Amino acid sequence: MTDTKTFTLDDLCTLSDTPKRTVRYYIQIGLVDRPIGETKAAHYQTRHLDQLLKIRQFSDAGISLERIREVLSGEAPPLPPRQRQPGSVEVRSHLLIAPGVELQISPEEAGMSPEQVRALVRAVIKAHQDLQGEKK
């Protein structure tokens, strides 16, 4: 399938919500491919828009341009923790394993379903009971 959709620099900047100066800088440092053609006849394709949108996504997550370059060149994408903002709410579950032993988990942050959380708790309780059995 060929990429036939083309954009002017103005179109590309509007679609990606990126200033022209920034697009030119990204091209200069190699984060975005050079346009097709030269001068005023230069145009961009969907791949250029995709590159800019990926850069925006990573940049908004607080990832440096150097790391973005590494990711775009094929390294595994980083998953940095989001900076907590004043007034943000975070829900955590505190699960009693035994007297004096509590498991604290943020299921959403851990990417766990309720069933997975229950399985984890059962496994931790069993591990704790096994350790208590070894003491006796």
C-alpha positions in Angstrom: 0.0 0.0 0.0 1.5 3.3 -1.0 1.2 6.5 1.1 -0.4 8.9 -1.3 -1.7 11.5 1.2 0.6 14.5 1.2 0.7 17.6 3.4 2.3 21.0 3.3 4.4 22.1 6.2 1.5 24.3 7.4 -0.9 21.3 7.2 1.6 19.1 9.0 2.0 21.6 11.8 -1.7 22.1 12.2 -2.4 18.3 12.3 0.4 17.6 14.8 -0.1 20.8 16.8 3.7 21.4 16.4 5.3 24.8 15.5 7.1 25.0 12.2 10.4 25.8 14.0 10.1 22.6 16.1 9.3 20.5 13.0 12.4 21.9 11.3 14.5 21.3 14.4 13.3 17.7 14.6 14.2 17.2 10.9 17.6 18.8 11.6 18.4 16.4 14.5 17.1 13.4 12.7 13.9 12.7 14.7 11.7 13.3 11.7 12.5 12.3 8.1 13.3 15.0 5.6 10.4 16.2 3.4 9.9 14.9 -0.1 11.2 17.6 -2.5 12.9 20.8 -1.8 12.0 24.4 -1.0 8.4 25.4 -1.5 7.6 22.2 -3.4 8.5 20.1 -0.4 5.7 18.0 1.0 5.2 15.5 3.8 3.4 12.2 4.1 1.5 10.3 6.7 4.7 8.8 8.1 6.0 12.4 8.9 2.7 13.0 10.8 3.0 9.7 12.6 6.6 10.5 13.6 5.5 13.9 15.0 2.6 12.4 16.9 4.9 9.7 18.5 7.4 12.4 19.5 4.6 14.4 21.1 3.3 11.4 23.0 6.8 10.5 24.4 7.6 14.2 25.1 4.4 14.7 27.0 5.3 11.7 29.1 8.5 13.5 30.1 10.9 11.5 27.9 14.0 13.3 26.6 14.6 13.9 22.9 17.7 11.7 23.1 15.7 8.8 24.5 12.9 9.4 22.0 15.6 9.1 19.3 16.6 5.7 20.7 13.0 4.5 20.9 12.3 5.6 17.3 15.4 3.8 16.1 14.0 0.5 17.5 14.7 0.3 21.2 12.0 -0.7 23.6 9.8 2.2 24.6 10.3 3.5 28.1 7.4 3.7 30.5 8.3 6.4 32.9 6.1 7.0 35.9 3.9 10.0 35.6 4.8 12.8 37.9 2.1 13.2 40.6 0.6 16.6 40.6 -0.7 18.4 43.7 -4.3 17.4 44.2 -4.0 14.2 42.3 -5.8 11.2 43.7 -4.2 7.8 43.9 -6.2 4.7 44.9 -4.3 1.9 46.6 -5.5 -1.4 48.1 -4.1 -2.4 51.5 -4.5 -6.1 51.9 -3.9 -7.8 55.2 -1.7 -10.9 54.9 -1.3 -11.6 58.6 -1.0 -9.5 61.7 1.8 -7.1 61.1 2.1 -8.0 57.4 0.2 -5.9 54.8 0.4 -5.8 51.0 -0.1 -2.4 49.4 -0.9 -2.4 45.7 -2.2 0.0 43.0 -3.9 -2.5 40.7 -4.3 0.1 37.9 -0.7 1.1 38.0 0.4 -2.5 38.2 -1.8 -3.4 35.3 -3.6 -6.1 37.2 -7.1 -7.3 37.0 -9.1 -8.1 40.2 -8.6 -11.8 39.6 -4.8 -11.3 39.3 -4.8 -9.3 42.5 -6.7 -12.0 44.3 -4.2 -14.6 43.0 -1.3 -12.5 44.1 -2.8 -12.2 47.6 -3.4 -15.9 47.8 0.2 -16.6 46.8 1.6 -14.1 49.3 -0.5 -15.5 52.1 0.7 -19.0 51.2 4.3 -17.9 51.1 3.9 -16.2 54.5 2.3 -19.4 56.0 5.2 -21.5 54.5 7.7 -19.2 56.1 5.9 -19.3 59.5 5.9 -23.1 59.2 9.7 -23.1 58.7 10.2 -21.1 62.0 8.5 -23.8 64.1 
